[in-house]
């Protein structure tokens, strides 16, 4: 399609190689960034950041692009491997302040979208006991109604 802006000189080789490959795949689709955004779950501005090494793309974005480009499954697997290597080497932003001393460390993974977050264990609340009591009362009511039905219609 059009000319790409140059990638930063200080990019790790894994990131540079992956982004260049991603650009070639995007060019293979002949889609603009707006059209690519319309055909995937990722906006035009997100694709701009991914294709200019501003931010690592989520795995699903890479797979979606590969699917649109019509890549074979073996080629998609190669791209996934390069994605993993690039994400590990991707430079972290320096604008994030360090956590205060003694604070619990939390490493944000920008490649993990909200729908892939691990499920949280269910919270036990006082309402769970109430729900069990209601279920027991309902069962007792059904048994009484069944007994009355047998006596009346039996």
ZIDA-V890260 format. One record per helix or strand of 2 or more residues. SS is the DSSP state (a for helix, b for strand). FROM is the first residue (numbers start at 1). TO is the last residue. Records with the same first field share a line. If there is no record, write none. Layout:
SS = FROM-TO  FROM-TO
//
This chain:
a = 13-29  33-39  44-51  59-69  73-89  114-116  127-153
//
